[in-house]
């Protein structure tokens, strides 16, 4: 299993710092797990391969291109700063 951990500052609360861990087996496109923490609380979730396909279809984007965008947004860390925004709700 592979994992990444990135610090994020959501646009919904720019002064706050969260940590986002993404874990996956073979490829992000086959599904992944998420752990989000503000160092006081933590939230977990999973995204299945079917979820990824459904979301790509909903926004009418080629599935592989959608997975590439997910990879950039969730795994690239500081090099993606300013390119992707996170909103915590």
SVG drawing of the C-alpha trace seen along z (x, -y; Angstrom):
<svg xmlns="http://www.w3.org/2000/svg" viewBox="-24 -33 30 36">
<polyline fill="none" stroke="black" stroke-width="0.4" points="0.0,0.0 1.2,-3.5 0.4,-6.6 1.0,-10.3 0.5,-13.0 0.0,-16.6 -0.7,-19.8 -3.7,-21.7 -5.2,-25.1 -8.8,-25.1 -10.2,-28.2 -13.2,-27.8 -10.9,-28.6 -7.4,-29.8 -6.0,-30.2 -6.7,-26.5 -4.2,-23.7 -5.4,-20.2 -3.5,-17.1 -4.7,-14.9 -3.5,-11.3 -4.4,-9.4 -3.7,-5.6 -4.1,-3.3 -3.1,0.2 -2.2,0.4 -3.3,-2.8 -5.4,-5.7 -7.9,-4.8 -8.8,-1.6 -10.0,-3.4 -8.3,-5.0 -8.8,-5.8 -8.7,-9.3 -7.9,-10.5 -8.3,-14.1 -7.2,-15.6 -7.0,-19.0 -4.8,-17.5 -7.8,-17.5 -10.3,-15.3 -9.9,-12.9 -12.3,-11.9 -11.9,-8.9 -13.5,-7.7 -13.1,-5.6 -13.6,-6.2 -14.2,-3.1 -13.4,-2.5 -17.1,-2.8 -17.3,-6.2 -14.4,-7.4 -16.1,-6.2 -19.5,-7.7 -18.0,-11.1 -16.0,-11.2 -19.2,-10.4 -21.2,-13.0 -18.9,-15.8 -18.5,-14.3 -14.7,-13.9 -12.7,-11.1 -12.1,-8.7 -8.3,-8.6 -8.1,-12.4 -10.2,-12.5 -7.8,-10.1 -4.9,-12.3 -6.6,-15.4 -7.3,-13.5 -3.6,-12.5 -2.5,-16.1 -5.0,-17.5 -4.5,-14.8 -0.9,-13.6 1.1,-16.5 1.3,-18.5 3.0,-21.9 3.6,-21.8 -0.2,-22.0 -0.6,-24.9 -2.8,-27.5 -4.0,-25.2 -6.5,-23.3 -8.8,-24.5 -10.1,-22.5 -13.4,-23.4 -14.1,-21.7 -17.8,-21.3"/>
</svg>
